[in-house]
Amino acid sequence: MLYMLAAIGAICVAVLLWRAFVASPEQAGEPGERRIPRPGRPSRPSPIAPDDDPDFLRKLGERKPPPPEPDGN
């Protein structure tokens, strides 16, 4: 019984390793079956954090009120 469980475990590990490292998507299916490639991620720009966005920082500088002028007493 123990040998059978070890054999099943070894077969499972071998299949997982084979699928992970050897098999290409064309080889993983049936011999006559064509696999449809999965679409990649859409190519949209990633969002920019406000502290990395130069336009946002420039607008902050424009909105900031000028420092108060010291009195000339």
Steps between C-alpha positions, in 0.01 A plus 500: 500500500779739588682423175186575300456839668868579439464402132190721458679787670807458279283495188321817611829678565639384164193624312508837676871543427450397138214746452692780671835466324475287186159526340428800282135603455490329160617168650273508804176436307389212283722430197244633248363777720601864443512712809390860492768731646395698804485873449758708680434786732358814345768755430370790702729720703516425867368768736750750634503582869441870574845547648657362178288708261683822399177670384336440838802639685508805271132568568563476873768768470263724304216462751719566802453856629814714514668523841398800709735796469665613822395840635760770451473653851 
